[in-house]
Amino acid sequence: MAHLIYSAISSLDGYIEDSEGKFDWAAPDEEV
């Protein structure tokens, strides 16, 4: 049987965008 791994990113308040409507805060750094 296949496994499906689902990952979603959101802040503690449940939003995925910052106050300017950008999503780049969740992008991993080069170190990661």
Phi and psi in degrees as GROMACS dihedral restraints (atoms count N, CA, C in turn):
[ dihedral_restraints ]
;  ai    aj    ak    al  type     phi  dphi    fc
    3     4     5     6     1   -79.0    20    10
    4     5     6     7     1   153.8    20    10
    6     7     8     9     1  -114.0    20    10
    7     8     9    10     1   141.6    20    10
    9    10    11    12     1  -115.8    20    10
   10    11    12    13     1   123.7    20    10
   12    13    14    15     1  -108.5    20    10
   13    14    15    16     1   122.3    20    10
   15    16    17    18     1  -115.1    20    10
   16    17    18    19     1   131.1    20    10
   18    19    20    21     1  -129.4    20    10
   19    20    21    22     1   135.3    20    10
   21    22    23    24     1  -134.3    20    10
   22    23    24    25     1   146.0    20    10
   24    25    26    27     1  -113.3    20    10
   25    26    27    28     1   130.9    20    10
   27    28    29    30     1  -152.3    20    10
   28    29    30    31     1   159.5    20    10
   30    31    32    33     1   -82.0    20    10
   31    32    33    34     1   175.3    20    10
   33    34    35    36     1   -63.3    20    10
   34    35    36    37     1   -25.8    20    10
   36    37    38    39     1   -88.4    20    10
   37    38    39    40     1     2.0    20    10
   39    40    41    42     1    94.2    20    10
   40    41    42    43     1     0.4    20    10
   42    43    44    45     1   -94.2    20    10
   43    44    45    46     1   153.9    20    10
   45    46    47    48     1  -109.6    20    10
   46    47    48    49     1    -5.8    20    10
   48    49    50    51     1  -115.7    20    10
   49    50    51    52     1   154.1    20    10
   51    52    53    54     1   -83.3    20    10
   52    53    54    55     1  -173.1    20    10
   54    55    56    57     1   -65.8    20    10
   55    56    57    58     1   -19.2    20    10
   57    58    59    60     1   -96.0    20    10
   58    59    60    61     1     3.4    20    10
   60    61    62    63     1    84.0    20    10
   61    62    63    64     1    13.2    20    10
   63    64    65    66     1   -95.2    20    10
   64    65    66    67     1   152.8    20    10
   66    67    68    69     1  -111.1    20    10
   67    68    69    70     1     1.8    20    10
   69    70    71    72     1   -72.1    20    10
   70    71    72    73     1    -8.2    20    10
   72    73    74    75     1   -67.0    20    10
   73    74    75    76     1   -21.6    20    10
   75    76    77    78     1   -94.2    20    10
   76    77    78    79     1    -1.9    20    10
   78    79    80    81     1   -72.5    20    10
   79    80    81    82     1   136.2    20    10
   81    82    83    84     1   -68.4    20    10
   82    83    84    85     1   149.1    20    10
   84    85    86    87     1   -74.5    20    10
   85    86    87    88     1   169.6    20    10
   87    88    89    90     1   -62.1    20    10
   88    89    90    91     1   -30.7    20    10
   90    91    92    93     1   -65.9    20    10
   91    92    93    94     1   -28.7    20    10
